[in-house]
Amino acid sequence: MQLLIIYGVILVGLIFFYILPQRRKAAESAAMLAAIEEGDEVFMTSGIYGFVSAVDSDTLWVEVAPNIDIKVARSAIQGKIAPPGAADADDED
C-alpha cells in the first residue's frame, strides 16, 4: 500500500514539474508562430536573422540581406525580435 502511494506521488510530481511546463511552452510557441506577419524581425533555428517579407500558409519568405529572400518553413522560426521601443513601453505601464 505504501509503495502505491509513493508511485502516485512520483507520478503527480512528474506531471506537475515536467509535462505541464512543456505543454505551456508549446502553446506559447504555437501562438508566437501564428502571430508572425509581414515586417516582423525573426530569427531561425539555424541562427539566421531576417525580416519577414511575405507569408504563405506554412511557409515564410524571409529577407536576410537586401534583395535576398529565402523561403523557410514556419516551424523553422525560433523567435520574434521585439522592436527597440517595445520594451520601453512595457516598463512605463
GULUM-444401 format. One record per residue: residue number from 1; residue in one letter; x, z, y of N, C-alpha, C in turn. Coordinates in Angstrom, 1 decimal, padded with zeros to 4 digits. Layout:
nr rest nx nz ny cax caz cay cx cz cy
NUM A X Z Y X Z Y X Z Y
...
This chain:
nr rest nx nz ny cax caz cay cx cz cy
1 M 000.8 000.0 -001.2 000.0 000.0 000.0 000.9 000.0 001.3
2 Q 001.9 000.8 001.3 002.8 000.9 002.4 003.5 -000.5 002.6
3 L 003.9 -001.1 001.5 004.5 -002.4 001.6 003.6 -003.4 002.3
4 L 002.4 -003.4 002.0 001.4 -004.3 002.5 001.3 -004.1 004.1
5 I 001.3 -002.8 004.5 001.3 -002.5 005.9 002.5 -003.0 006.6
6 I 003.7 -002.9 006.0 004.9 -003.3 006.6 004.9 -004.9 006.7
7 Y 004.4 -005.6 005.7 004.3 -007.0 005.8 003.4 -007.5 006.9
8 G 002.3 -006.7 007.0 001.3 -007.0 008.1 001.9 -006.8 009.5
9 V 002.7 -005.8 009.7 003.3 -005.5 011.0 004.4 -006.6 011.2
10 I 005.1 -007.0 010.2 006.1 -008.1 010.4 005.4 -009.4 010.8
11 L 004.3 -009.7 010.1 003.5 -010.9 010.4 003.0 -010.9 011.8
12 V 002.4 -009.8 012.3 001.9 -009.7 013.6 003.1 -009.8 014.6
13 G 004.2 -009.2 014.4 005.4 -009.4 015.2 005.9 -010.8 015.3
14 L 005.9 -011.5 014.2 006.3 -012.9 014.2 005.4 -013.7 015.0
15 I 004.1 -013.5 014.9 003.1 -014.3 015.7 003.3 -014.0 017.2
16 F 003.4 -012.7 017.5 003.5 -012.3 018.9 004.8 -012.7 019.6
17 F 005.9 -012.6 018.9 007.2 -012.9 019.5 007.7 -014.3 019.3
18 Y 007.1 -015.1 018.4 007.7 -016.4 018.1 006.6 -017.5 018.3
19 I 005.5 -017.4 017.7 004.5 -018.5 017.7 003.8 -018.6 019.1
20 L 003.4 -017.5 019.6 002.6 -017.6 020.9 003.5 -018.2 022.1
21 P 004.7 -017.7 022.2 005.5 -018.3 023.3 005.9 -019.7 023.1
22 Q 006.0 -020.1 021.8 006.3 -021.5 021.5 005.1 -022.4 021.9
23 R 003.9 -021.9 021.6 002.7 -022.7 022.0 002.5 -022.8 023.5
24 R 002.8 -021.7 024.2 002.7 -021.7 025.6 003.7 -022.7 026.3
25 K 004.9 -022.7 025.8 005.9 -023.6 026.3 005.5 -025.1 026.0
26 A 004.9 -025.4 024.8 004.5 -026.7 024.5 003.3 -027.1 025.4
27 A 002.4 -026.2 025.7 001.3 -026.5 026.6 001.8 -026.8 028.1
28 E 002.8 -026.0 028.5 003.4 -026.3 029.9 004.1 -027.6 029.9
29 S 004.8 -028.0 028.9 005.5 -029.2 028.8 004.5 -030.4 028.8
30 A 003.4 -030.3 028.0 002.4 -031.3 028.0 001.8 -031.5 029.3
31 A 001.5 -030.4 030.0 000.9 -030.5 031.4 001.8 -031.2 032.4
32 M 003.1 -030.9 032.3 004.1 -031.5 033.2 004.2 -033.0 032.9
33 L 004.2 -033.4 031.6 004.3 -034.8 031.3 003.1 -035.5 031.8
34 A 001.9 -034.9 031.7 000.7 -035.6 032.1 000.6 -035.7 033.6
35 A 001.3 -034.9 034.3 001.2 -034.9 035.8 002.2 -035.8 036.5
36 I 003.1 -036.4 035.7 004.1 -037.3 036.3 003.4 -038.6 036.8
37 E 003.8 -038.9 038.1 003.2 -040.1 038.7 004.3 -040.8 039.5
38 E 004.0 -041.9 040.0 005.0 -042.8 040.7 005.6 -042.0 041.9
39 G 006.9 -042.1 042.0 007.6 -041.5 043.1 008.2 -040.1 042.8
40 D 007.9 -039.6 041.6 008.4 -038.3 041.2 009.9 -038.5 040.8
41 E 010.7 -037.5 041.1 012.1 -037.5 040.6 012.1 -036.7 039.3
42 V 012.7 -037.3 038.3 012.7 -036.7 036.9 014.1 -036.7 036.3
43 F 014.3 -035.9 035.3 015.5 -036.0 034.5 015.1 -036.1 033.1
44 M 015.8 -036.9 032.3 015.5 -037.2 031.0 016.4 -036.3 030.0
45 T 016.0 -036.3 028.7 016.7 -035.6 027.7 018.1 -036.1 027.6
46 S 018.4 -037.3 028.0 019.7 -037.9 027.9 020.6 -037.5 029.0
47 G 020.0 -036.8 030.0 020.8 -036.4 031.2 020.7 -037.3 032.4
48 I 020.0 -038.4 032.3 019.8 -039.4 033.3 018.8 -038.9 034.3
49 Y 019.1 -039.0 035.6 018.2 -038.7 036.7 017.7 -039.9 037.3
50 G 016.4 -039.9 037.8 015.9 -041.1 038.5 014.5 -040.8 039.1
51 F 014.0 -041.9 039.7 012.7 -041.8 040.3 011.7 -042.7 039.5
52 V 010.5 -042.2 039.3 009.5 -043.0 038.5 009.0 -044.1 039.4
53 S 009.1 -045.3 039.0 008.7 -046.5 039.8 007.4 -047.1 039.3
54 A 007.1 -046.9 038.0 005.8 -047.3 037.5 005.4 -046.5 036.3
55 V 004.1 -046.3 036.1 003.6 -045.5 035.0 002.7 -046.4 034.1
56 D 003.0 -046.5 032.8 002.0 -047.0 031.9 001.5 -045.9 031.1
57 S 000.7 -046.2 030.0 000.1 -045.0 029.3 001.2 -044.1 028.6
58 D 002.0 -044.7 027.8 003.1 -043.8 027.1 004.5 -044.2 027.6
59 T 004.6 -045.0 028.5 006.0 -045.4 029.0 006.1 -045.3 030.5
60 L 007.3 -045.1 031.0 007.5 -045.0 032.4 008.7 -045.9 032.7
61 W 008.6 -046.5 033.9 009.8 -047.2 034.5 010.5 -046.3 035.4
62 V 011.7 -046.0 035.2 012.5 -045.1 036.0 013.6 -045.8 036.7
63 E 013.7 -045.7 038.0 014.7 -046.3 038.8 015.9 -045.4 038.8
64 V 017.0 -045.8 038.2 018.2 -044.9 038.1 019.2 -045.3 039.1
65 A 019.1 -046.5 039.7 020.0 -047.0 040.8 019.2 -048.0 041.5
66 P 019.6 -048.4 042.7 018.9 -049.4 043.5 018.7 -050.7 042.7
67 N 017.5 -051.1 042.5 017.1 -052.3 041.8 017.4 -052.2 040.3
68 I 017.6 -051.1 039.7 017.9 -050.9 038.3 016.8 -050.0 037.7
69 D 015.9 -050.6 037.0 014.8 -049.8 036.4 015.0 -049.8 034.9
70 I 014.8 -048.7 034.2 014.8 -048.6 032.8 013.4 -048.2 032.3
71 K 013.1 -048.7 031.1 011.8 -048.3 030.5 012.1 -047.2 029.5
72 V 011.4 -046.1 029.7 011.6 -044.9 028.8 010.2 -044.4 028.3
73 A 010.3 -043.8 027.2 009.1 -043.1 026.7 008.7 -041.9 027.5
74 R 007.5 -041.6 027.6 007.1 -040.4 028.4 007.6 -039.2 027.8
75 S 007.8 -039.1 026.5 008.3 -038.0 025.8 009.8 -037.7 026.0
76 A 010.5 -038.8 026.6 011.9 -038.6 026.9 012.2 -037.9 028.2
77 I 011.1 -037.6 028.9 011.3 -036.9 030.2 011.4 -035.4 029.9
78 Q 012.4 -034.8 030.4 012.6 -033.3 030.1 012.0 -032.5 031.2
79 G 012.1 -033.0 032.4 011.6 -032.2 033.5 011.4 -033.0 034.8
80 K 010.7 -032.3 035.7 010.4 -032.9 037.0 011.1 -032.1 038.1
81 I 011.8 -032.8 039.0 012.6 -032.1 040.0 011.7 -032.0 041.2
82 A 011.5 -030.7 041.7 010.7 -030.5 042.9 011.4 -031.0 044.1
83 P 010.6 -031.5 045.1 011.2 -031.9 046.4 011.9 -030.7 047.1
84 P 012.9 -030.9 047.9 013.6 -029.8 048.5 012.7 -028.8 049.3
85 G 011.7 -029.3 050.0 010.8 -028.5 050.8 009.8 -027.7 050.0
86 A 009.6 -028.0 048.7 008.5 -027.4 047.9 008.8 -026.0 047.6
87 A 010.1 -025.6 047.3 010.5 -024.2 047.0 010.3 -023.4 048.2
88 D 010.6 -023.9 049.4 010.5 -023.1 050.6 009.0 -022.8 050.9
89 A 008.1 -023.7 050.7 006.7 -023.5 050.9 006.1 -022.4 050.0
90 D 006.6 -022.3 048.8 006.1 -021.3 047.9 006.6 -019.9 048.3
91 D 007.8 -019.8 048.9 008.3 -018.5 049.3 007.5 -017.9 050.5
92 E 007.0 -018.7 051.3 006.3 -018.3 052.5 004.9 -017.7 052.2
93 D 004.3 -018.0 051.1 003.0 -017.5 050.8 003.0 -016.1 050.4
